């Protein structure tokens, strides 16, 4: 998965590469350094 370091805080949904279920990703950056990374499954 590619992450865009130009946006300081992002929350988005992507399909899992293994099981194809949707997952919510939360990522945060400070000076292009990853400072936050959370993943949560989305109930269907």
C-alpha positions as CSV (number, residue, x, y, z in Angstrom):
1,X,0.0,0.0,0.0
2,X,1.2,3.5,-0.8
3,X,0.8,6.3,1.7
4,X,0.8,10.0,0.8
5,X,3.1,11.9,3.1
6,X,2.0,15.3,1.7
7,X,-1.2,15.1,3.8
8,X,-0.5,15.4,7.6
9,X,-3.5,13.5,8.8
10,X,-5.6,11.0,6.8
11,X,-8.5,8.6,7.4
12,X,-9.6,6.5,4.6
13,X,-11.1,3.1,3.7
14,X,-9.3,0.5,1.6
15,X,-10.0,-3.2,0.9
16,X,-7.7,-5.6,2.7
17,X,-5.3,-7.2,0.2
18,X,-5.7,-10.6,1.9
19,X,-9.4,-11.0,2.6
20,X,-10.9,-8.1,0.5
21,X,-12.9,-6.8,3.5
22,X,-12.9,-3.0,4.0
23,X,-10.5,-1.6,6.6
24,X,-10.3,1.9,7.9
25,X,-6.8,3.4,8.0
26,X,-5.7,6.4,10.1
27,X,-2.3,7.8,9.4
28,X,-0.5,10.9,10.6
29,X,2.8,12.5,9.6
30,X,5.0,15.2,11.1
31,X,7.7,16.5,8.7
32,X,7.1,13.5,6.4
33,X,7.8,11.1,9.3
34,X,5.0,8.6,10.1
35,X,3.8,9.4,13.7
36,X,0.4,7.6,13.7
37,X,-0.8,4.4,12.1
38,X,-4.1,2.7,13.1
39,X,-6.1,0.1,11.3
40,X,-9.7,-1.0,12.1
41,X,-11.9,-3.5,10.5
42,X,-15.3,-2.2,9.3
43,X,-18.3,-4.3,10.2
44,X,-20.5,-5.2,7.3
